[in-house]
Amino acid sequence: MEKLKILVVDDESRMRKLVRDFLEREGFLVLEAGDGMEAMDIFYENKDIALIILDVMMPKMDGWQVCREVHQSSKVPIIMLTARGEERDELQGFSLGVDEYISKPFSPKILVARVEAILRRTRDGEAQETLEAGGIELDKTAHIVKLDGEVVELSYKEFELLTYFMENKGVALSREKILNNVWNYDYFGDARTIDTHVKKLRSKLGDKGNYIKTVWGMGYKFEVA
């Protein structure tokens, strides 16, 4: 079986080596970049990159810029690494479609576990399956969402969130349950993380965003009136 390719971007060589060693031990093929511009060169040369681990603070081109440019042409999952722990940085990362946001210092074993969880969800979603509800058509194989036949662009996490909602149509879902199933790990951050994603998803769905009902004091429910 061909090894999955992961791009690790960090201006600290020691950090890159630490992450690379743990990933290679689990059978991944690791590419490295020391700054954002080098990362983009490698990204464009390797169309089969399965996931990017990306530091925020870097010379020449920071992580936010790299994330924006990558997501202009790809839905590849991104894990953001940062020395910062401020909420606004985390929310900015999620608003750009970042899939995980990990503050340094971190456990390499936890990082690897999150990499595997994201890739497992990506691979599991490749089973041929289409969901349809109220004019929304979601193709899990092609990773495409259509509204009344027109394609709408969603980030990886927005797509996962909509998939979970549609698979649980009519069921009231707590924020905790959504985080555990969509983010796939015990999330100890603020519930506003999920609220931010829901707000963006509703906006992109236009009038069909009304299908995502707020269950006050609990969470959300996807319901086609």
Long-range contacts (C-beta under 8 A, 24 or more apart in sequence): 3-27, 3-28, 3-29, 4-28, 4-29, 4-50, 4-51, 4-119, 5-29, 5-30, 5-31, 5-46, 5-48, 5-49, 5-50, 6-30, 6-31, 6-49, 6-50, 6-51, 6-52, 6-53, 6-115, 7-31, 7-32, 7-33, 7-39, 7-42, 7-43, 7-46, 7-49, 7-51, 7-52, 7-53, 8-32, 8-33, 8-53, 9-33, 9-34, 9-35, 9-36, 9-38, 9-39, 9-52, 9-53, 9-54, 9-55, 9-58, 9-63, 9-66, 10-34, 10-53, 10-55, 10-58, 10-81, 11-35, 11-55, 11-57, 11-58, 11-59, 12-55, 15-55, 15-81, 15-104, 18-108, 19-53, 19-108, 19-111, 21-108, 22-108, 22-109, 22-111, 22-112, 23-112, 23-115, 26-112, 26-116, 28-115, 34-58, 35-59, 35-60, 35-61, 36-60, 36-61, 36-62, 36-63, 36-65, 36-66, 37-61, 39-66, 40-66, 40-69, 40-70, 43-70, 43-74, 49-76, 50-76, 50-77, 50-119, 50-122, 51-76, 51-77, 51-78, 51-79, 51-115, 51-118, 51-119, 52-76, 52-77, 52-78, 52-79, 53-78, 53-79, 53-81, 53-111, 53-115, 54-78, 54-79, 54-80, 54-81, 55-80, 55-81, 55-82, 56-80, 56-81, 56-82, 56-83, 56-84, 56-89, 57-82, 57-83, 57-84, 64-92, 64-93, 64-96, 67-93, 67-96, 67-97, 67-98, 68-96, 71-96, 71-97, 71-155, 75-143, 75-155, 75-156, 75-159, 76-156, 77-118, 77-119, 77-122, 77-156, 79-111, 79-114, 79-115, 79-118, 81-106, 87-190, 87-192, 90-189, 90-193, 91-192, 91-193, 91-196, 94-157, 94-193, 94-196, 94-197, 95-196, 95-200, 96-155, 97-155, 97-156, 97-157, 97-158, 98-157, 99-156, 99-157, 100-183, 113-185, 114-185, 117-184, 117-185, 118-184, 121-160, 121-184, 125-163, 131-163, 131-166, 131-167, 133-166, 133-169, 133-211, 133-222, 133-224, 134-208, 134-211, 134-224, 134-225, 135-208, 136-162, 136-166, 136-205, 136-208, 136-211, 138-162, 138-163, 138-166, 147-205, 147-206, 147-208, 152-204, 152-205, 153-204, 154-201, 154-204, 155-200, 157-182, 157-197, 158-197, 158-200, 158-201, 158-204, 161-194, 161-197, 161-198, 161-201, 162-201, 162-205, 165-211, 165-212, 165-220, 165-222, 166-222, 168-222, 169-222, 169-223, 169-224, 170-221, 170-222, 170-223, 171-221, 171-222, 172-215, 172-218, 172-219, 172-220, 172-221, 173-215, 173-219, 173-220, 173-221, 174-218, 174-219, 175-218, 175-219, 175-220, 176-219, 177-219, 178-219, 178-220, 194-219
